[in-house]
Protein backbone atom coordinates (compact mmCIF):
# COMPACT_ATOMS: atom_id res chain seq x y z
CA UNK A 1 0.00 0.00 0.00
CA UNK A 2 1.50 3.34 -1.09
CA UNK A 3 -0.12 6.52 0.26
CA UNK A 4 1.50 8.58 -2.49
CA UNK A 5 1.26 6.32 -5.53
CA UNK A 6 1.30 8.32 -8.76
CA UNK A 7 -1.49 6.22 -10.28
CA UNK A 8 -3.79 7.28 -7.42
CA UNK A 9 -3.65 10.87 -8.68
CA UNK A 10 -5.35 9.70 -11.86
CA UNK A 11 -8.18 7.85 -10.05
CA UNK A 12 -11.44 9.21 -8.64
CA UNK A 13 -11.42 9.85 -4.89
CA UNK A 14 -12.17 6.74 -2.86
CA UNK A 15 -12.47 5.68 0.75
CA UNK A 16 -10.51 2.67 2.05
CA UNK A 17 -11.30 1.28 5.49
CA UNK A 18 -8.09 0.01 7.09
CA UNK A 19 -9.57 -0.80 10.51
CA UNK A 20 -12.77 -0.17 12.48
CA UNK A 21 -12.13 3.56 12.88
CA UNK A 22 -9.31 4.27 10.42
CA UNK A 23 -9.69 5.21 6.78
CA UNK A 24 -7.53 6.33 3.88
CA UNK A 25 -9.35 8.96 1.82
CA UNK A 26 -7.41 8.68 -1.44
CA UNK A 27 -7.64 11.78 -3.58
CA UNK A 28 -10.02 13.46 -1.13
CA UNK A 29 -8.07 16.75 -0.90
CA UNK A 30 -7.13 17.03 -4.58
CA UNK A 31 -10.08 19.23 -5.62
CA UNK A 32 -8.94 21.86 -3.07
CA UNK A 33 -5.20 21.57 -3.71
CA UNK A 34 -4.64 25.16 -4.94
CA UNK A 35 -6.56 26.65 -2.00
CA UNK A 36 -4.77 24.34 0.44
CA UNK A 37 -1.32 25.29 -0.83
CA UNK A 38 -2.16 28.99 -0.64
CA UNK A 39 -3.44 28.53 2.92
CA UNK A 40 -0.31 26.59 3.93
CA UNK A 41 1.87 29.42 2.61
CA UNK A 42 -0.14 31.90 4.68
CA UNK A 43 0.23 29.84 7.86
CA UNK A 44 3.97 29.36 7.31
CA UNK A 45 4.53 33.10 6.91
CA UNK A 46 3.29 33.48 10.49
CA UNK A 47 4.76 30.29 11.99
CA UNK A 48 7.57 28.96 9.79
CA UNK A 49 8.54 25.33 9.52
CA UNK A 50 11.18 24.32 12.04
CA UNK A 51 12.95 21.23 13.35
CA UNK A 52 12.06 20.63 16.98
CA UNK A 53 14.01 18.77 19.62
CA UNK A 54 12.73 15.54 21.16
CA UNK A 55 12.66 14.98 24.93
CA UNK A 56 15.78 12.84 24.44
CA UNK A 57 17.66 15.79 22.97
CA UNK A 58 17.58 14.70 19.33
CA UNK A 59 16.64 17.04 16.49
CA UNK A 60 13.66 15.78 14.52
CA UNK A 61 14.36 15.13 10.82
CA UNK A 62 10.95 16.44 9.70
CA UNK A 63 10.20 20.15 9.82
CA UNK A 64 6.86 21.21 11.22
CA UNK A 65 4.46 23.98 12.09
CA UNK A 66 0.87 24.16 13.27
CA UNK A 67 -2.28 26.25 13.13
CA UNK A 68 -5.53 26.39 15.04
CA UNK A 69 -6.26 26.83 18.73
CA UNK A 70 -3.46 24.40 19.61
CA UNK A 71 -0.17 23.43 18.01
CA UNK A 72 1.89 20.31 18.51
CA UNK A 73 5.30 20.92 20.00
CA UNK A 74 8.18 19.06 21.58
CA UNK A 75 11.30 19.94 23.51
CA UNK A 76 13.29 18.63 26.47
CA UNK A 77 10.10 18.88 28.57
CA UNK A 78 8.15 16.44 26.38
CA UNK A 79 5.54 16.21 23.63
CA UNK A 80 2.38 18.31 24.01
CA UNK A 81 -0.18 20.60 22.44
CA UNK A 82 0.27 24.27 23.25
CA UNK A 83 -1.80 27.39 22.49
CA UNK A 84 1.47 29.31 21.89
CA UNK A 85 4.08 28.88 19.15
CA UNK A 86 7.39 28.41 20.99
CA UNK A 87 9.28 30.04 18.09
CA UNK A 88 7.65 33.46 18.45
CA UNK A 89 5.68 33.22 21.75
CA UNK A 90 2.47 34.16 19.88
CA UNK A 91 -0.71 32.15 19.42
CA UNK A 92 -0.57 29.77 16.48
CA UNK A 93 -2.12 31.16 13.28
CA UNK A 94 -5.85 30.65 12.88
CA UNK A 95 -6.77 27.50 11.03
CA UNK A 96 -7.68 28.50 7.45
CA UNK A 97 -11.29 27.93 6.42
CA UNK A 98 -10.25 25.51 3.67
CA UNK A 99 -8.52 23.33 6.32
CA UNK A 100 -11.60 23.38 8.54
CA UNK A 101 -13.93 22.51 5.67
CA UNK A 102 -11.69 19.66 4.46
CA UNK A 103 -11.26 18.18 7.95
CA UNK A 104 -14.99 18.33 8.66
CA UNK A 105 -15.86 16.80 5.26
CA UNK A 106 -13.26 14.05 5.72
CA UNK A 107 -14.57 13.25 9.20
CA UNK A 108 -18.15 13.11 7.90
CA UNK A 109 -17.09 10.81 5.05
CA UNK A 110 -15.45 8.48 7.56
CA UNK A 111 -18.53 8.46 9.81
CA UNK A 112 -17.39 10.96 12.43
CA UNK A 113 -20.17 13.52 12.04
CA UNK A 114 -19.91 16.69 14.11
CA UNK A 115 -16.09 16.70 14.27
CA UNK A 116 -14.65 20.21 14.66
CA UNK A 117 -10.84 20.38 14.50
CA UNK A 118 -8.93 22.57 16.94
CA UNK A 119 -5.38 21.77 15.81
CA UNK A 120 -3.62 21.15 12.52
CA UNK A 121 -0.04 19.86 12.38
CA UNK A 122 1.86 20.64 9.17
CA UNK A 123 4.81 18.31 8.49
CA UNK A 124 7.43 18.70 5.76
CA UNK A 125 9.57 15.68 4.96
CA UNK A 126 12.73 16.15 2.90
CA UNK A 127 14.35 13.09 1.31
CA UNK A 128 15.89 11.03 4.10
CA UNK A 129 13.59 12.38 6.83
CA UNK A 130 11.87 9.84 9.04
C-alpha positions as CSV (number, residue, x, y, z in Angstrom):
1,X,0.0,0.0,0.0
2,X,1.5,3.3,-1.1
3,X,-0.1,6.5,0.3
4,X,1.5,8.6,-2.5
5,X,1.3,6.3,-5.5
6,X,1.3,8.3,-8.8
7,X,-1.5,6.2,-10.3
8,X,-3.8,7.3,-7.4
9,X,-3.6,10.9,-8.7
10,X,-5.4,9.7,-11.9
11,X,-8.2,7.9,-10.1
12,X,-11.4,9.2,-8.6
13,X,-11.4,9.8,-4.9
14,X,-12.2,6.7,-2.9
15,X,-12.5,5.7,0.8
16,X,-10.5,2.7,2.1
17,X,-11.3,1.3,5.5
18,X,-8.1,0.0,7.1
19,X,-9.6,-0.8,10.5
20,X,-12.8,-0.2,12.5
21,X,-12.1,3.6,12.9
22,X,-9.3,4.3,10.4
23,X,-9.7,5.2,6.8
24,X,-7.5,6.3,3.9
25,X,-9.4,9.0,1.8
26,X,-7.4,8.7,-1.4
27,X,-7.6,11.8,-3.6
28,X,-10.0,13.5,-1.1
29,X,-8.1,16.7,-0.9
30,X,-7.1,17.0,-4.6
31,X,-10.1,19.2,-5.6
32,X,-8.9,21.9,-3.1
33,X,-5.2,21.6,-3.7
34,X,-4.6,25.2,-4.9
35,X,-6.6,26.6,-2.0
36,X,-4.8,24.3,0.4
37,X,-1.3,25.3,-0.8
38,X,-2.2,29.0,-0.6
39,X,-3.4,28.5,2.9
40,X,-0.3,26.6,3.9
41,X,1.9,29.4,2.6
42,X,-0.1,31.9,4.7
43,X,0.2,29.8,7.9
44,X,4.0,29.4,7.3
45,X,4.5,33.1,6.9
46,X,3.3,33.5,10.5
47,X,4.8,30.3,12.0
48,X,7.6,29.0,9.8
49,X,8.5,25.3,9.5
50,X,11.2,24.3,12.0
51,X,12.9,21.2,13.3
52,X,12.1,20.6,17.0
53,X,14.0,18.8,19.6
54,X,12.7,15.5,21.2
55,X,12.7,15.0,24.9
56,X,15.8,12.8,24.4
57,X,17.7,15.8,23.0
58,X,17.6,14.7,19.3
59,X,16.6,17.0,16.5
60,X,13.7,15.8,14.5
61,X,14.4,15.1,10.8
62,X,11.0,16.4,9.7
63,X,10.2,20.2,9.8
64,X,6.9,21.2,11.2
65,X,4.5,24.0,12.1
66,X,0.9,24.2,13.3
67,X,-2.3,26.2,13.1
68,X,-5.5,26.4,15.0
69,X,-6.3,26.8,18.7
70,X,-3.5,24.4,19.6
71,X,-0.2,23.4,18.0
72,X,1.9,20.3,18.5
73,X,5.3,20.9,20.0
74,X,8.2,19.1,21.6
75,X,11.3,19.9,23.5
76,X,13.3,18.6,26.5
77,X,10.1,18.9,28.6
78,X,8.2,16.4,26.4
79,X,5.5,16.2,23.6
80,X,2.4,18.3,24.0
81,X,-0.2,20.6,22.4
82,X,0.3,24.3,23.2
83,X,-1.8,27.4,22.5
84,X,1.5,29.3,21.9
85,X,4.1,28.9,19.2
86,X,7.4,28.4,21.0
87,X,9.3,30.0,18.1
88,X,7.7,33.5,18.4
89,X,5.7,33.2,21.7
90,X,2.5,34.2,19.9
91,X,-0.7,32.1,19.4
92,X,-0.6,29.8,16.5
93,X,-2.1,31.2,13.3
94,X,-5.9,30.7,12.9
95,X,-6.8,27.5,11.0
96,X,-7.7,28.5,7.5
97,X,-11.3,27.9,6.4
98,X,-10.2,25.5,3.7
99,X,-8.5,23.3,6.3
100,X,-11.6,23.4,8.5
101,X,-13.9,22.5,5.7
102,X,-11.7,19.7,4.5
103,X,-11.3,18.2,8.0
104,X,-15.0,18.3,8.7
105,X,-15.9,16.8,5.3
106,X,-13.3,14.0,5.7
107,X,-14.6,13.2,9.2
108,X,-18.2,13.1,7.9
109,X,-17.1,10.8,5.1
110,X,-15.4,8.5,7.6
111,X,-18.5,8.5,9.8
112,X,-17.4,11.0,12.4
113,X,-20.2,13.5,12.0
114,X,-19.9,16.7,14.1
115,X,-16.1,16.7,14.3
116,X,-14.7,20.2,14.7
117,X,-10.8,20.4,14.5
118,X,-8.9,22.6,16.9
119,X,-5.4,21.8,15.8
120,X,-3.6,21.1,12.5
121,X,0.0,19.9,12.4
122,X,1.9,20.6,9.2
123,X,4.8,18.3,8.5
124,X,7.4,18.7,5.8
125,X,9.6,15.7,5.0
126,X,12.7,16.2,2.9
127,X,14.4,13.1,1.3
128,X,15.9,11.0,4.1
129,X,13.6,12.4,6.8
130,X,11.9,9.8,9.0
